[in-house]
């Protein structure tokens, strides 16, 4: 407020000086003089009028600026909150991975750009029995350890998502069949090496079955998912803790 009064004061002084100067310039054309009373009026009127008027104008301007700044901050906070919510909506709460819809969306967008890459579907073996025997807290902890193995097994730039309760998808960007099989086998081995303790003495083995397929040119996301899913069920039927990789024409297997 002090700054507003100070600015208004100088505006009033400038107005008074301008009024006196103008009177001194104009009155000689009419053969008149300013006189003491005229000089007083030239000084007092601008002070009486310009000071409060300019003070009010500066005060309003400061209020508008403050309101604008508050609105700008609120808009920035709202935009940041919207981004956080949008990002949260794309991820699974427990694992932090992309959820099913977001993972399939990434896969779809990648298919539009290139036909290269591979899709893995990874499923935790006998996971329902972990929840049934030891409770959901133990099941959640086991799932998080499996997620850690998945993250350690893929390459930088590959995309992971949780596409079911204990089922995960991995899109191996630009991978050929040999690279994709090597990544899948590394994931399987990392999960198999987990030493998950359900109590102080008991260690519960954890394994995954993996079905994979190469992204064939022109194949849709649904076709790729079905192809990888068929390999996954084949791995399950062959005893689990396996990688089955291929397409509808050829398969490769490693135990």
N, C-alpha and C positions, 0 to 999 in steps of 0.2 A: 504493500500500500504506500509506503514511503516513496518508492521509486515512481509510482503513478503521480503522487502529489508534486514531486520534484520535476518530472517531465512536463506536467501541466503548468507549473509555475513558469518554466522557461518558454513555453508556448505563449502564455499570457504576456510575458515581458516582450517577446518578439512581436506580438500583436500590437501592444501599446506603442512600441518603437515604430512599427510600420504605420500605425494610425497617425502618429505625430509627423512622420516624414511625408506621408501622403498629404496631410493638411497643409504642411509648409510648401509643398510643391503645387498644390491646386489653388489655394486661396489667392496667391498673387495674380492669377489670371482674372480674378474678379475684383481686383483692387481692394482686397480685404486682408486683414491681419488676423493671426490666430488668437491673440489675446490670452490673458491668464486663465480666464474661465474656459475658453476653448481648449487651451493646452491641457487643463485639468481634465476636461471631459474626454479628450483624446487618450489620456492615460488611464483614467478610472474606468471608462466603459469597457475597453478590452480586458482589463483586469477582472472586472465584475462578471463579464460574459464569457470570455475565452477560458479563464482558469477553471471554473466548474464544468463548462462544456467539454473542454479537452480532457479534464480529469475523468469525467464520466466515460468519454470515448476510450481513453487508455485503459480504464478499469474493465470496460466491456471487452476490449480487445484481449486483455490478459485472461479474462474468464473464458473467452472463446478458444484461446490458445491452449489453456489448461484442459478444457473439455476435449479439444481435438487430440491432445497428447494422451489423455485418459482413454479415449476411444481407440487410438492407435495401439496403445498397450493392450487394451482388452481384445482388440482384433488379433494382435500377434499371439496372445495367450490362447485365444479360441482356436486359431489356426494350428498352433502347436498341440493343443489338446486333441484336435481333430486328427492330426497326423498320428499322434500316439494311439488313439482309438482305432484308426484304420490299420496301423501296424499290428496292434494287439489282436484285431479281428482276423488277421491273416495267419496268426500263429496259434499253435496248440498251447494251452495254458501250462500243462505239466512239463512237457519236454522242451518247449521253446521252438520246436520245429514248425515249418509251414504246416497248416492244416490241410485236409484232403483237397478242398476246393482251391486253395491257393497253389498247392503243388501241381494239381492238374492244369491250372491256369498257366503256370510257368512252363510246363511241358508243352502245352498248346502253343504258346508264343514262341518257344524255341523251335517247334516243328515248322512254323511259318518262315523262320529265318534259314534253317538248314535241315537237311535230312540226316546229318551225322549224329552219333551219340548212341547211348544204350540205356535201357530202363531195367532196373532191378526192383523186384518186390521181395521184401524180407519179412519173415514171420517168425516170432518167438515160439519155440517148440514147447508143447505141453504147458503153456502159460496159465491156462485156467486152473490147473492143479496147484500152482503156486499160490494163487489167490484163495483157493478152497482150503488148502492145508495150513497156510501160514498167515492168511489175512491180506486185506488189500494194501495195508501200509507196506508190508514186505513185498507185495507184488509191484507197488509203485517204485520202491527202491530198486528192485531187480530190473524193472523197465528202464529206469534212469541209467543204470550201469550198462545196459545194452545200448542205449542211445549214445553213451560215451564211446563205446566201441565202434558204433557206426560212424560217428564223427571222426574218429581216429583212423578209420579204414578208407574213407573216400579221399579223393584228391581235392586240392584247392580249386574252387570254382564249381565243383559238383553241387547238385541241389538235393537236399533231403527233406522229406515230409512224412508226417504221421497220417496214414491214410485209413487206419482202422484202430481198434483197441490196442492190439499188440502187433500191428502190421505197419510196415514202413515202405516208402518208395524212395528210390535214389535214381536221379537222372544224371548219368555220367556224360558230361558235355564233350562232344567230339570224340568219344572213345570208340575204338574199333573192337572187334570181338575178343581179341587176345587181351587187350588192356582191360576191358570190362570184366572178363572172367578172372583176371588177376586181382582186380579190386574186390569182386564178390568173394573170392576165396580168402583174401586178407580180412575182410569183415567177418566171415565165418570163423576164422581162426582166432581173431581177437575176442569174439564173444565166447568161444570155447575156453579161452584162457582165463576168463573171469572167475574169481574165487568168491562167490557170493555167500556170505554167512547169514543164516537165518537165526542163529543164536550163537552163544559163545563157543560151541563145539561143532555144530553141524555146518558143513559146506554143501550148498545146493548147486549142482552143475546147471549151467545155462547154455543153450545152443539155439541156433537159428537155421531155418531152411530158406534157401534163396532161389528164386526163379528169375531168369534174365533173358532179355531179347535185344537184338540190334534194331535200331530205328531204321527200318527199310524205307526207301524212297516212296512217298505217296501214302504211307500207312497213317491212319488216323490215331489219335490218342486212345480211343476205345479199342482199336485193334491191337495196339501195343500193350495196353493193360491186359487184354484177354490172352495175348501170347505169353507175356511174363507170368500171368496167373496160372496158365496151364503148366509151365515149367515148375512153378512153386508147388502145385499139387502133386506133380510127379515126384519132386524131392520129398514131399511128405510121405507119399505112398512107398517110396523106396527106403524108408527108415529114418528120415529126418537128418538134421545136421549135415545137409548136402547142398551143393550148388549145382543146379541144372540150368544150362545156358544154351540158347540157340534160337531158331525160328521154326516155322512150320515145315521147313525142308531138312534141317539138320539140327541135331542136339549134341552138346558135349557135356560130360559129367566128370566131377571130381569129388572124392570123399575126403 
